[in-house]
Amino acid sequence: MKPNKVKPNKKTLLQQINAAKPVNALTSKLTSRTRKRSHKAIERRALIVGILMNTMQVLGGIVVVLMTGLQAMFLDTAFTFISVVSGIVAVYLSSRSVRATKRFPYGMFALEPIYAICKAIFTISLLAFSLLEAGSAAFEYFVYGRGERMSLGPVLVYELVVLVLCFSLWAYYRAENHEINNASSLLQAEASSTLVDGLISAGIGAIALFLLVLPSGTPLDFLHYTGDFFITLIIVLFAVKEPFAVLRDAFVELVGGVHRDDSLNAYVMSQALDHKPEETDLEKVLVFKQGMKYRVDMYIAGTGEQITVSNMVSCKRALEKALKKRLPVVDVNFVFD
């Protein structure tokens, strides 16, 4: 029998082709189970390691804050505590977002950029609050001459340890996300937060070392009373860029913006050219990302009189299978423009 053929400009063609089940983690459960290290398993493992490391830092930070009362130390410990709580939330979202239900047949991947947006906003708010608190104390000293001499105590030793832990964890997050082709919005948000925490620790440690060797009675003696403000100001100036970058990327994902990874887009284009249907020309390819889910829209134009539906479905599934080597969850749509 001859295969059924339809005109390429008919809606029925696109409905049949795009309705074909994608070859991804939602529909290929057997493949996901047999894979030794799935994308989500790597993501969850990294998040759990982060929770454990950050919990140790919080316990030590609380002790140092109670001993010194430094606003910068409070900012440092608060950041780490946020990382612990958000890490727990991230582990939960990592397991929930990929699950398909009757109400959400394609998963709940939008939860991942929503999480990243919330964490970025909270981080920016905490930076602003800490700067205002430390600034008010500096204002009291410069205007009214009132203030207390900073008590450094074990700050230097603590911050050196935390600095090593933070940058080790930051590098670990990036390495694990790189292993899954930077597909995880959760790991991106956690890496950004950990880098901010590391910068805070570096700033506090540097100023603490400087004040420990600074003798009394010098023109810089005011730093013994206002150093907390200058530490916090420097930290905010260096750290505020990271949460804004996460906020921007997560917002683009949430509202359906085109993915701007040139390397990935080039890879998708090369695969699309290799798997385009017969009797068609490929006009352009748009890649969209939401959490770990990718959507690839292939804009094609018919070059012949008829296009075979079975060939279109076969090409769609073959392309999704090829793309899954780099993309954890992918759905390909054919679009006649």
Phi and psi restraints in degrees (value plus and minus 20) as a CYANA .aco file:
   2 LYS   PHI     -99.3   -59.3
   2 LYS   PSI     122.8   162.8
   3 PRO   PHI     -86.9   -46.9
   3 PRO   PSI     128.7   168.7
   4 ASN   PHI     -85.8   -45.8
   4 ASN   PSI     118.6   158.6
   5 LYS   PHI    -150.5  -110.5
   5 LYS   PSI     127.2   167.2
   6 VAL   PHI    -156.7  -116.7
   6 VAL   PSI     142.4   182.4
   7 LYS   PHI     -88.2   -48.2
   7 LYS   PSI     120.6   160.6
   8 PRO   PHI     -88.2   -48.2
   8 PRO   PSI     -33.9     6.1
   9 ASN   PHI    -116.1   -76.1
   9 ASN   PSI     -10.3    29.7
  10 LYS   PHI    -108.9   -68.9
  10 LYS   PSI     122.1   162.1
  11 LYS   PHI     -86.2   -46.2
  11 LYS   PSI     -49.0    -9.0
  12 THR   PHI     -81.2   -41.2
  12 THR   PSI     -52.4   -12.4
  13 LEU   PHI     -84.0   -44.0
  13 LEU   PSI     -70.9   -30.9
  14 LEU   PHI     -84.3   -44.3
  14 LEU   PSI     -56.1   -16.1
  15 GLN   PHI     -84.0   -44.0
  15 GLN   PSI     -61.2   -21.2
  16 GLN   PHI     -90.9   -50.9
  16 GLN   PSI     -62.0   -22.0
  17 ILE   PHI     -89.1   -49.1
  17 ILE   PSI     -72.8   -32.8
  18 ASN   PHI     -93.8   -53.8
  18 ASN   PSI     -38.0     2.0
  19 ALA   PHI    -100.4   -60.4
  19 ALA   PSI     -32.0     8.0
  20 ALA   PHI     -81.6   -41.6
  20 ALA   PSI     114.4   154.4
  21 LYS   PHI     -81.9   -41.9
  21 LYS   PSI     110.2   150.2
  22 PRO   PHI     -91.4   -51.4
  22 PRO   PSI     131.3   171.3
  23 VAL   PHI    -107.7   -67.7
  23 VAL   PSI      69.2   109.2
  24 ASN   PHI    -163.4  -123.4
  24 ASN   PSI    -193.1  -153.1
  25 ALA   PHI     -87.5   -47.5
  25 ALA   PSI     -39.4     0.6
  26 LEU   PHI     -99.7   -59.7
  26 LEU   PSI     -51.8   -11.8
  27 THR   PHI    -128.9   -88.9
  27 THR   PSI     -33.3     6.7
  28 SER   PHI    -127.9   -87.9
  28 SER   PSI      45.9    85.9
  29 LYS   PHI     -84.5   -44.5
  29 LYS   PSI     -56.3   -16.3
  30 LEU   PHI     -83.2   -43.2
  30 LEU   PSI     -63.4   -23.4
  31 THR   PHI     -82.7   -42.7
  31 THR   PSI     -61.8   -21.8
  32 SER   PHI     -83.2   -43.2
  32 SER   PSI     -58.1   -18.1
  33 ARG   PHI     -91.4   -51.4
  33 ARG   PSI     -54.4   -14.4
  34 THR   PHI    -104.7   -64.7
  34 THR   PSI     -34.7     5.3
  35 ARG   PHI     -88.8   -48.8
  35 ARG   PSI     112.8   152.8
  36 LYS   PHI     -84.4   -44.4
  36 LYS   PSI     -64.6   -24.6
  37 ARG   PHI    -154.9  -114.9
  37 ARG   PSI      72.0   112.0
  38 SER   PHI     -92.8   -52.8
  38 SER   PSI     143.8   183.8
  39 HIS   PHI     -79.3   -39.3
  39 HIS   PSI     -65.8   -25.8
  40 LYS   PHI     -87.2   -47.2
  40 LYS   PSI     -54.7   -14.7
  41 ALA   PHI     -84.7   -44.7
  41 ALA   PSI     -60.8   -20.8
  42 ILE   PHI     -83.8   -43.8
  42 ILE   PSI     -63.4   -23.4
  43 GLU   PHI     -81.4   -41.4
  43 GLU   PSI     -69.1   -29.1
  44 ARG   PHI     -85.1   -45.1
  44 ARG   PSI     -59.4   -19.4
  45 ARG   PHI     -82.1   -42.1
  45 ARG   PSI     -63.2   -23.2
  46 ALA   PHI     -83.4   -43.4
  46 ALA   PSI     -60.4   -20.4
  47 LEU   PHI     -85.4   -45.4
  47 LEU   PSI     -59.9   -19.9
  48 ILE   PHI     -86.8   -46.8
  48 ILE   PSI     -60.7   -20.7
  49 VAL   PHI     -80.0   -40.0
  49 VAL   PSI     -62.0   -22.0
  50 GLY   PHI     -82.6   -42.6
  50 GLY   PSI     -60.7   -20.7
  51 ILE   PHI     -80.3   -40.3
  51 ILE   PSI     -65.1   -25.1
  52 LEU   PHI     -84.2   -44.2
  52 LEU   PSI     -64.4   -24.4
  53 MET   PHI     -87.3   -47.3
  53 MET   PSI     -60.8   -20.8
  54 ASN   PHI     -89.9   -49.9
  54 ASN   PSI     -52.6   -12.6
  55 THR   PHI     -82.3   -42.3
  55 THR   PSI     -62.5   -22.5
  56 MET   PHI     -82.0   -42.0
  56 MET   PSI     -58.8   -18.8
  57 GLN   PHI     -87.0   -47.0
  57 GLN   PSI     -59.1   -19.1
  58 VAL   PHI     -82.5   -42.5
  58 VAL   PSI     -64.4   -24.4
  59 LEU   PHI     -80.7   -40.7
  59 LEU   PSI     -63.8   -23.8
  60 GLY   PHI     -88.3   -48.3
  60 GLY   PSI     -58.4   -18.4
  61 GLY   PHI     -84.2   -44.2
  61 GLY   PSI     -59.1   -19.1
  62 ILE   PHI     -80.1   -40.1
  62 ILE   PSI     -61.3   -21.3
  63 VAL   PHI     -82.7   -42.7
  63 VAL   PSI     -65.2   -25.2
  64 VAL   PHI     -87.9   -47.9
  64 VAL   PSI     -59.4   -19.4
  65 VAL   PHI     -82.0   -42.0
  65 VAL   PSI     -63.0   -23.0
  66 LEU   PHI     -84.8   -44.8
  66 LEU   PSI     -50.3   -10.3
  67 MET   PHI    -100.2   -60.2
  67 MET   PSI     -53.0   -13.0
  68 THR   PHI    -130.0   -90.0
  68 THR   PSI     -54.9   -14.9
  69 GLY   PHI      53.2    93.2
  69 GLY   PSI      -5.7    34.3
  70 LEU   PHI     -91.1   -51.1
  70 LEU   PSI     114.7   154.7
  71 GLN   PHI     -85.5   -45.5
  71 GLN   PSI     -58.0   -18.0
  72 ALA   PHI     -83.6   -43.6
  72 ALA   PSI     -57.0   -17.0
  73 MET   PHI     -88.1   -48.1
  73 MET   PSI     -57.3   -17.3
  74 PHE   PHI     -82.2   -42.2
  74 PHE   PSI     -62.9   -22.9
  75 LEU   PHI     -80.7   -40.7
  75 LEU   PSI     -63.5   -23.5
  76 ASP   PHI     -81.7   -41.7
  76 ASP   PSI     -69.5   -29.5
  77 THR   PHI     -87.1   -47.1
  77 THR   PSI     -57.7   -17.7
  78 ALA   PHI     -83.5   -43.5
  78 ALA   PSI     -60.8   -20.8
  79 PHE   PHI     -80.2   -40.2
  79 PHE   PSI     -64.4   -24.4
  80 THR   PHI     -86.7   -46.7
  80 THR   PSI     -59.1   -19.1
  81 PHE   PHI     -83.0   -43.0
  81 PHE   PSI     -59.9   -19.9
  82 ILE   PHI     -80.5   -40.5
  82 ILE   PSI     -59.9   -19.9
  83 SER   PHI     -83.3   -43.3
  83 SER   PSI     -56.1   -16.1
  84 VAL   PHI     -86.4   -46.4
  84 VAL   PSI     -70.2   -30.2
  85 VAL   PHI     -83.9   -43.9
  85 VAL   PSI     -66.9   -26.9
  86 SER   PHI     -87.1   -47.1
  86 SER   PSI     -50.4   -10.4
  87 GLY   PHI     -84.2   -44.2
  87 GLY   PSI     -60.8   -20.8
  88 ILE   PHI     -82.9   -42.9
  88 ILE   PSI     -63.7   -23.7
  89 VAL   PHI     -82.9   -42.9
  89 VAL   PSI     -60.9   -20.9
  90 ALA   PHI     -83.9   -43.9
  90 ALA   PSI     -58.9   -18.9
  91 VAL   PHI     -81.9   -41.9
  91 VAL   PSI     -62.4   -22.4
  92 TYR   PHI     -83.5   -43.5
  92 TYR   PSI     -65.1   -25.1
  93 LEU   PHI     -85.8   -45.8
  93 LEU   PSI     -54.8   -14.8
  94 SER   PHI     -80.3   -40.3
  94 SER   PSI     -55.2   -15.2
  95 SER   PHI    -105.3   -65.3
  95 SER   PSI     -44.9    -4.9
  96 ARG   PHI    -108.4   -68.4
  96 ARG   PSI     -57.4   -17.4
  97 SER   PHI     -84.0   -44.0
  97 SER   PSI     -49.8    -9.8
  98 VAL   PHI    -104.0   -64.0
  98 VAL   PSI     -32.7     7.3
  99 ARG   PHI     -95.4   -55.4
  99 ARG   PSI     111.9   151.9
 100 ALA   PHI    -116.3   -76.3
 100 ALA   PSI     114.3   154.3
 101 THR   PHI    -147.1  -107.1
 101 THR   PSI     155.4   195.4
 102 LYS   PHI     -82.8   -42.8
 102 LYS   PSI     -57.5   -17.5
 103 ARG   PHI     -99.6   -59.6
 103 ARG   PSI     -52.7   -12.7
 104 PHE   PHI    -143.2  -103.2
 104 PHE   PSI      55.2    95.2
 105 PRO   PHI     -85.1   -45.1
 105 PRO   PSI     -38.5     1.5
 106 TYR   PHI    -127.9   -87.9
 106 TYR   PSI      -1.3    38.7
 107 GLY   PHI      63.9   103.9
 107 GLY   PSI     159.6   199.6
 108 MET   PHI    -142.1  -102.1
 108 MET   PSI      34.9    74.9
 109 PHE   PHI     -88.2   -48.2
 109 PHE   PSI     -38.6     1.4
 110 ALA   PHI     -84.5   -44.5
 110 ALA   PSI     -41.1    -1.1
 111 LEU   PHI     -82.2   -42.2
 111 LEU   PSI     -49.6    -9.6
 112 GLU   PHI     -89.1   -49.1
 112 GLU   PSI     -71.0   -31.0
 113 PRO   PHI     -86.0   -46.0
 113 PRO   PSI     -50.5   -10.5
 114 ILE   PHI     -82.6   -42.6
 114 ILE   PSI     -62.7   -22.7
 115 TYR   PHI     -80.2   -40.2
 115 TYR   PSI     -66.0   -26.0
 116 ALA   PHI     -82.3   -42.3
 116 ALA   PSI     -59.2   -19.2
 117 ILE   PHI     -84.2   -44.2
 117 ILE   PSI     -66.6   -26.6
 118 CYS   PHI     -82.0   -42.0
 118 CYS   PSI     -63.3   -23.3
 119 LYS   PHI     -86.9   -46.9
 119 LYS   PSI     -59.9   -19.9
 120 ALA   PHI     -84.0   -44.0
 120 ALA   PSI     -63.1   -23.1
 121 ILE   PHI     -83.3   -43.3
 121 ILE   PSI     -62.1   -22.1
 122 PHE   PHI     -84.8   -44.8
 122 PHE   PSI     -59.7   -19.7
 123 THR   PHI     -84.2   -44.2
 123 THR   PSI     -64.9   -24.9
 124 ILE   PHI     -82.5   -42.5
 124 ILE   PSI     -61.0   -21.0
 125 SER   PHI     -83.2   -43.2
 125 SER   PSI     -61.1   -21.1
 126 LEU   PHI     -87.0   -47.0
 126 LEU   PSI     -58.8   -18.8
 127 LEU   PHI     -80.8   -40.8
 127 LEU   PSI     -65.2   -25.2
 128 ALA   PHI     -84.9   -44.9
 128 ALA   PSI     -63.6   -23.6
 129 PHE   PHI     -81.9   -41.9
 129 PHE   PSI     -65.0   -25.0
 130 SER   PHI     -85.7   -45.7
 130 SER   PSI     -58.5   -18.5
 131 LEU   PHI     -84.7   -44.7
 131 LEU   PSI     -61.0   -21.0
 132 LEU   PHI     -86.2   -46.2
 132 LEU   PSI     -60.8   -20.8
 133 GLU   PHI     -83.6   -43.6
 133 GLU   PSI     -68.3   -28.3
 134 ALA   PHI     -87.6   -47.6
 134 ALA   PSI     -54.8   -14.8
 135 GLY   PHI     -85.6   -45.6
 135 GLY   PSI     -55.6   -15.6
 136 SER   PHI     -85.0   -45.0
 136 SER   PSI     -57.1   -17.1
 137 ALA   PHI     -87.9   -47.9
 137 ALA   PSI     -60.3   -20.3
 138 ALA   PHI     -85.8   -45.8
 138 ALA   PSI     -58.6   -18.6
 139 PHE   PHI     -80.9   -40.9
 139 PHE   PSI     -62.5   -22.5
 140 GLU   PHI     -78.9   -38.9
 140 GLU   PSI     -60.5   -20.5
 141 TYR   PHI     -92.2   -52.2
 141 TYR   PSI     -67.7   -27.7
 142 PHE   PHI     -91.3   -51.3
 142 PHE   PSI     -54.0   -14.0
 143 VAL   PHI    -109.7   -69.7
 143 VAL   PSI     -64.6   -24.6
 144 TYR   PHI    -129.7   -89.7
 144 TYR   PSI     -26.7    13.3
 145 GLY   PHI      52.9    92.9
 145 GLY   PSI      -1.2    38.8
 146 ARG   PHI    -124.0   -84.0
 146 ARG   PSI     118.1   158.1
 147 GLY   PHI     153.0   193.0
 147 GLY   PSI     144.6   184.6
 148 GLU   PHI    -133.3   -93.3
 148 GLU   PSI     121.5   161.5
 149 ARG   PHI     -86.9   -46.9
 149 ARG   PSI     115.3   155.3
 150 MET   PHI     -85.5   -45.5
 150 MET   PSI     116.6   156.6
 151 SER   PHI    -124.6   -84.6
 151 SER   PSI      94.4   134.4
 152 LEU   PHI    -109.8   -69.8
 152 LEU   PSI     -56.6   -16.6
 153 GLY   PHI      31.0    71.0
 153 GLY   PSI    -149.3  -109.3
 154 PRO   PHI    -109.7   -69.7
 154 PRO   PSI       1.7    41.7
 155 VAL   PHI     -78.5   -38.5
 155 VAL   PSI     -66.6   -26.6
 156 LEU   PHI     -81.2   -41.2
 156 LEU   PSI     -67.6   -27.6
 157 VAL   PHI     -83.3   -43.3
 157 VAL   PSI     -64.9   -24.9
 158 TYR   PHI     -80.6   -40.6
 158 TYR   PSI     -65.9   -25.9
 159 GLU   PHI     -88.5   -48.5
 159 GLU   PSI     -52.4   -12.4
 160 LEU   PHI     -83.8   -43.8
 160 LEU   PSI     -62.4   -22.4
 161 VAL   PHI     -85.7   -45.7
 161 VAL   PSI     -65.2   -25.2
 162 VAL   PHI     -85.1   -45.1
 162 VAL   PSI     -57.2   -17.2
 163 LEU   PHI     -79.8   -39.8
 163 LEU   PSI     -65.3   -25.3
 164 VAL   PHI     -83.3   -43.3
 164 VAL   PSI     -63.5   -23.5
 165 LEU   PHI     -85.0   -45.0
 165 LEU   PSI     -62.5   -22.5
 166 CYS   PHI     -84.9   -44.9
 166 CYS   PSI     -67.5   -27.5
 167 PHE   PHI     -92.5   -52.5
 167 PHE   PSI     -48.2    -8.2
 168 SER   PHI     -87.0   -47.0
 168 SER   PSI     -63.6   -23.6
 169 LEU   PHI     -87.6   -47.6
 169 LEU   PSI     -59.1   -19.1
 170 TRP   PHI     -80.3   -40.3
 170 TRP   PSI     -66.0   -26.0
 171 ALA   PHI     -84.4   -44.4
 171 ALA   PSI     -56.4   -16.4
 172 TYR   PHI     -86.0   -46.0
 172 TYR   PSI     -65.4   -25.4
 173 TYR   PHI     -77.5   -37.5
 173 TYR   PSI     -66.5   -26.5
 174 ARG   PHI     -85.1   -45.1
 174 ARG   PSI     -59.6   -19.6
 175 ALA   PHI     -85.6   -45.6
 175 ALA   PSI     -63.2   -23.2
 176 GLU   PHI     -87.0   -47.0
 176 GLU   PSI     -58.8   -18.8
 177 ASN   PHI     -88.9   -48.9
 177 ASN   PSI     -56.3   -16.3
 178 HIS   PHI     -83.9   -43.9
 178 HIS   PSI     -54.0   -14.0
 179 GLU   PHI     -83.9   -43.9
 179 GLU   PSI     -48.5    -8.5
 180 ILE   PHI    -126.1   -86.1
 180 ILE   PSI       8.4    48.4
 181 ASN   PHI      41.4    81.4
 181 ASN   PSI      16.8    56.8
 182 ASN   PHI      34.4    74.4
 182 ASN   PSI      17.4    57.4
 183 ALA   PHI    -105.4   -65.4
 183 ALA   PSI     -34.4     5.6
 184 SER   PHI    -112.8   -72.8
 184 SER   PSI      93.4   133.4
 185 SER   PHI     -88.0   -48.0
 185 SER   PSI     -51.3   -11.3
 186 LEU   PHI     -86.2   -46.2
 186 LEU   PSI     -67.2   -27.2
 187 LEU   PHI     -87.7   -47.7
 187 LEU   PSI     -52.7   -12.7
 188 GLN   PHI     -83.6   -43.6
 188 GLN   PSI     -63.9   -23.9
 189 ALA   PHI     -85.3   -45.3
 189 ALA   PSI     -62.3   -22.3
 190 GLU   PHI     -87.3   -47.3
 190 GLU   PSI     -59.0   -19.0
 191 ALA   PHI     -83.7   -43.7
 191 ALA   PSI     -61.5   -21.5
 192 SER   PHI     -81.9   -41.9
 192 SER   PSI     -65.9   -25.9
 193 SER   PHI     -83.7   -43.7
 193 SER   PSI     -60.0   -20.0
 194 THR   PHI     -87.3   -47.3
 194 THR   PSI     -56.4   -16.4
 195 LEU   PHI     -84.4   -44.4
 195 LEU   PSI     -62.3   -22.3
 196 VAL   PHI     -79.9   -39.9
 196 VAL   PSI     -64.5   -24.5
 197 ASP   PHI     -80.2   -40.2
 197 ASP   PSI     -60.9   -20.9
 198 GLY   PHI     -85.8   -45.8
 198 GLY   PSI     -59.2   -19.2
 199 LEU   PHI     -85.2   -45.2
 199 LEU   PSI     -58.2   -18.2
 200 ILE   PHI     -80.4   -40.4
 200 ILE   PSI     -67.3   -27.3
 201 SER   PHI     -82.8   -42.8
 201 SER   PSI     -61.2   -21.2
 202 ALA   PHI     -83.4   -43.4
 202 ALA   PSI     -62.7   -22.7
 203 GLY   PHI     -84.8   -44.8
 203 GLY   PSI     -66.1   -26.1
 204 ILE   PHI     -83.1   -43.1
 204 ILE   PSI     -63.9   -23.9
 205 GLY   PHI     -83.0   -43.0
 205 GLY   PSI     -61.3   -21.3
 206 ALA   PHI     -85.0   -45.0
 206 ALA   PSI     -65.8   -25.8
 207 ILE   PHI     -88.2   -48.2
 207 ILE   PSI     -58.4   -18.4
 208 ALA   PHI     -81.1   -41.1
 208 ALA   PSI     -62.2   -22.2
 209 LEU   PHI     -84.2   -44.2
 209 LEU   PSI     -61.4   -21.4
 210 PHE   PHI     -83.5   -43.5
 210 PHE   PSI     -63.8   -23.8
 211 LEU   PHI     -90.5   -50.5
 211 LEU   PSI     -50.1   -10.1
 212 LEU   PHI     -86.2   -46.2
 212 LEU   PSI     -52.2   -12.2
 213 VAL   PHI    -116.7   -76.7
 213 VAL   PSI     -24.8    15.2
 214 LEU   PHI    -101.9   -61.9
 214 LEU   PSI      98.3   138.3
 215 PRO   PHI     -94.3   -54.3
 215 PRO   PSI     139.7   179.7
 216 SER   PHI     -97.4   -57.4
 216 SER   PSI     136.2   176.2
 217 GLY   PHI      64.2   104.2
 217 GLY   PSI     -10.8    29.2
 218 THR   PHI    -115.0   -75.0
 218 THR   PSI     146.9   186.9
 219 PRO   PHI     -79.6   -39.6
 219 PRO   PSI     -38.7     1.3
 220 LEU   PHI    -115.7   -75.7
 220 LEU   PSI      -4.1    35.9
 221 ASP   PHI     -82.5   -42.5
 221 ASP   PSI     -44.8    -4.8
 222 PHE   PHI     -82.1   -42.1
 222 PHE   PSI     -42.3    -2.3
 223 LEU   PHI     -87.1   -47.1
 223 LEU   PSI     -43.2    -3.2
 224 HIS   PHI     -86.7   -46.7
 224 HIS   PSI     -38.7     1.3
 225 TYR   PHI    -129.2   -89.2
 225 TYR   PSI     -46.6    -6.6
 226 THR   PHI    -138.8   -98.8
 226 THR   PSI     -15.4    24.6
 227 GLY   PHI     -77.5   -37.5
 227 GLY   PSI     -51.3   -11.3
 228 ASP   PHI     -77.9   -37.9
 228 ASP   PSI     -61.0   -21.0
 229 PHE   PHI     -86.2   -46.2
 229 PHE   PSI     -65.8   -25.8
 230 PHE   PHI     -87.6   -47.6
 230 PHE   PSI     -55.3   -15.3
 231 ILE   PHI     -80.0   -40.0
 231 ILE   PSI     -69.8   -29.8
 232 THR   PHI     -83.2   -43.2
 232 THR   PSI     -60.1   -20.1
 233 LEU   PHI     -82.7   -42.7
 233 LEU   PSI     -66.0   -26.0
 234 ILE   PHI     -83.6   -43.6
 234 ILE   PSI     -61.8   -21.8
 235 ILE   PHI     -79.7   -39.7
 235 ILE   PSI     -66.8   -26.8
 236 VAL   PHI     -82.6   -42.6
 236 VAL   PSI     -63.2   -23.2
 237 LEU   PHI     -82.2   -42.2
 237 LEU   PSI     -58.3   -18.3
 238 PHE   PHI    -102.4   -62.4
 238 PHE   PSI     -51.0   -11.0
 239 ALA   PHI    -114.5   -74.5
 239 ALA   PSI     -40.4    -0.4
 240 VAL   PHI     -89.1   -49.1
 240 VAL   PSI     -41.1    -1.1
 241 LYS   PHI     -84.9   -44.9
 241 LYS   PSI     -58.2   -18.2
 242 GLU   PHI     -81.6   -41.6
 242 GLU   PSI     -74.0   -34.0
 243 PRO   PHI     -83.1   -43.1
 243 PRO   PSI     -51.1   -11.1
 244 PHE   PHI     -87.3   -47.3
 244 PHE   PSI     -56.3   -16.3
 245 ALA   PHI     -86.2   -46.2
 245 ALA   PSI     -62.3   -22.3
 246 VAL   PHI     -83.9   -43.9
 246 VAL   PSI     -61.6   -21.6
 247 LEU   PHI     -80.7   -40.7
 247 LEU   PSI     -63.6   -23.6
 248 ARG   PHI     -83.1   -43.1
 248 ARG   PSI     -70.7   -30.7
 249 ASP   PHI     -83.8   -43.8
 249 ASP   PSI     -61.2   -21.2
 250 ALA   PHI     -87.2   -47.2
 250 ALA   PSI     -57.3   -17.3
 251 PHE   PHI     -84.6   -44.6
 251 PHE   PSI     -61.4   -21.4
 252 VAL   PHI     -81.1   -41.1
 252 VAL   PSI     -62.7   -22.7
 253 GLU   PHI     -82.5   -42.5
 253 GLU   PSI     -64.2   -24.2
 254 LEU   PHI     -86.3   -46.3
 254 LEU   PSI     -59.8   -19.8
 255 VAL   PHI    -111.5   -71.5
 255 VAL   PSI     -17.8    22.2
 256 GLY   PHI      68.2   108.2
 256 GLY   PSI      12.4    52.4
 257 GLY   PHI     -95.9   -55.9
 257 GLY   PSI     138.1   178.1
 258 VAL   PHI     -89.3   -49.3
 258 VAL   PSI     117.4   157.4
 259 HIS   PHI     -91.0   -51.0
 259 HIS   PSI     113.7   153.7
 260 ARG   PHI    -129.3   -89.3
 260 ARG   PSI      10.9    50.9
 261 ASP   PHI    -110.4   -70.4
 261 ASP   PSI      84.6   124.6
 262 ASP   PHI     -81.2   -41.2
 262 ASP   PSI     -60.6   -20.6
 263 SER   PHI     -83.3   -43.3
 263 SER   PSI     -65.5   -25.5
 264 LEU   PHI     -86.7   -46.7
 264 LEU   PSI     -61.8   -21.8
 265 ASN   PHI     -82.1   -42.1
 265 ASN   PSI     -58.3   -18.3
 266 ALA   PHI     -85.9   -45.9
 266 ALA   PSI     -59.1   -19.1
 267 TYR   PHI     -84.1   -44.1
 267 TYR   PSI     -64.8   -24.8
 268 VAL   PHI     -83.3   -43.3
 268 VAL   PSI     -61.2   -21.2
 269 MET   PHI     -82.3   -42.3
 269 MET   PSI     -62.9   -22.9
 270 SER   PHI     -83.7   -43.7
 270 SER   PSI     -59.9   -19.9
 271 GLN   PHI     -89.1   -49.1
 271 GLN   PSI     -57.2   -17.2
 272 ALA   PHI     -84.2   -44.2
 272 ALA   PSI     -59.1   -19.1
 273 LEU   PHI     -85.2   -45.2
 273 LEU   PSI     -54.9   -14.9
 274 ASP   PHI     -94.8   -54.8
 274 ASP   PSI     -41.3    -1.3
 275 HIS   PHI    -141.6  -101.6
 275 HIS   PSI       0.8    40.8
 276 LYS   PHI     -92.8   -52.8
 276 LYS   PSI     127.4   167.4
 277 PRO   PHI     -84.2   -44.2
 277 PRO   PSI     139.4   179.4
 278 GLU   PHI     -86.8   -46.8
 278 GLU   PSI     133.5   173.5
 279 GLU   PHI      42.5    82.5
 279 GLU   PSI      10.7    50.7
 280 THR   PHI    -158.4  -118.4
 280 THR   PSI     136.7   176.7
 281 ASP   PHI    -135.7   -95.7
 281 ASP   PSI     118.5   158.5
 282 LEU   PHI    -107.9   -67.9
 282 LEU   PSI      99.4   139.4
 283 GLU   PHI    -109.9   -69.9
 283 GLU   PSI     -67.0   -27.0
 284 LYS   PHI    -183.8  -143.8
 284 LYS   PSI     144.2   184.2
 285 VAL   PHI    -151.9  -111.9
 285 VAL   PSI     110.1   150.1
 286 LEU   PHI    -135.8   -95.8
 286 LEU   PSI     113.5   153.5
 287 VAL   PHI    -133.2   -93.2
 287 VAL   PSI     110.6   150.6
 288 PHE   PHI    -141.0  -101.0
 288 PHE   PSI     124.5   164.5
 289 LYS   PHI    -151.5  -111.5
 289 LYS   PSI     116.4   156.4
 290 GLN   PHI    -161.7  -121.7
 290 GLN   PSI      84.4   124.4
 291 GLY   PHI      45.6    85.6
 291 GLY   PSI    -147.2  -107.2
 292 MET   PHI    -114.7   -74.7
 292 MET   PSI     -16.5    23.5
 293 LYS   PHI    -117.6   -77.6
 293 LYS   PSI     113.6   153.6
 294 TYR   PHI    -135.5   -95.5
 294 TYR   PSI     122.7   162.7
 295 ARG   PHI    -143.1  -103.1
 295 ARG   PSI     108.6   148.6
 296 VAL   PHI    -133.6   -93.6
 296 VAL   PSI      98.1   138.1
 297 ASP   PHI    -122.4   -82.4
 297 ASP   PSI      95.8   135.8
 298 MET   PHI    -120.3   -80.3
 298 MET   PSI      95.6   135.6
 299 TYR   PHI    -110.2   -70.2
 299 TYR   PSI      95.4   135.4
 300 ILE   PHI    -146.7  -106.7
 300 ILE   PSI     138.2   178.2
 301 ALA   PHI    -149.6  -109.6
 301 ALA   PSI     116.9   156.9
 302 GLY   PHI     -92.4   -52.4
 302 GLY   PSI     118.5   158.5
 303 THR   PHI    -131.3   -91.3
 303 THR   PSI     -28.1    11.9
 304 GLY   PHI    -139.4   -99.4
 304 GLY   PSI    -194.7  -154.7
 305 GLU   PHI     -93.9   -53.9
 305 GLU   PSI     -56.6   -16.6
 306 GLN   PHI    -160.0  -120.0
 306 GLN   PSI     134.3   174.3
 307 ILE   PHI    -145.6  -105.6
 307 ILE   PSI     113.4   153.4
 308 THR   PHI    -102.6   -62.6
 308 THR   PSI     105.0   145.0
 309 VAL   PHI     -82.1   -42.1
 309 VAL   PSI     -63.2   -23.2
 310 SER   PHI     -81.3   -41.3
 310 SER   PSI     -56.4   -16.4
 311 ASN   PHI     -88.1   -48.1
 311 ASN   PSI     -58.3   -18.3
 312 MET   PHI     -83.3   -43.3
 312 MET   PSI     -65.5   -25.5
 313 VAL   PHI     -82.7   -42.7
 313 VAL   PSI     -62.7   -22.7
 314 SER   PHI     -82.2   -42.2
 314 SER   PSI     -62.8   -22.8
 315 CYS   PHI     -86.3   -46.3
 315 CYS   PSI     -59.6   -19.6
 316 LYS   PHI     -79.9   -39.9
 316 LYS   PSI     -68.6   -28.6
 317 ARG   PHI     -89.0   -49.0
 317 ARG   PSI     -57.5   -17.5
 318 ALA   PHI     -85.8   -45.8
 318 ALA   PSI     -59.3   -19.3
 319 LEU   PHI     -87.6   -47.6
 319 LEU   PSI     -61.9   -21.9
 320 GLU   PHI     -82.8   -42.8
 320 GLU   PSI     -58.8   -18.8
 321 LYS   PHI     -85.5   -45.5
 321 LYS   PSI     -60.2   -20.2
 322 ALA   PHI     -88.1   -48.1
 322 ALA   PSI     -61.7   -21.7
 323 LEU   PHI     -88.4   -48.4
 323 LEU   PSI     -46.5    -6.5
 324 LYS   PHI     -87.9   -47.9
 324 LYS   PSI     -30.0    10.0
 325 LYS   PHI     -84.9   -44.9
 325 LYS   PSI     -46.0    -6.0
 326 ARG   PHI    -140.6  -100.6
 326 ARG   PSI     -45.1    -5.1
 327 LEU   PHI    -128.1   -88.1
 327 LEU   PSI     104.9   144.9
 328 PRO   PHI     -83.8   -43.8
 328 PRO   PSI     -65.8   -25.8
 329 VAL   PHI    -153.0  -113.0
 329 VAL   PSI      99.9   139.9
 330 VAL   PHI    -159.7  -119.7
 330 VAL   PSI     123.1   163.1
 331 ASP   PHI    -151.7  -111.7
 331 ASP   PSI     108.7   148.7
 332 VAL   PHI    -125.2   -85.2
 332 VAL   PSI     112.5   152.5
 333 ASN   PHI    -141.9  -101.9
 333 ASN   PSI     117.4   157.4
 334 PHE   PHI    -114.6   -74.6
 334 PHE   PSI     114.1   154.1
 335 VAL   PHI    -147.4  -107.4
 335 VAL   PSI     104.4   144.4
 336 PHE   PHI    -115.2   -75.2
 336 PHE   PSI      94.1   134.1
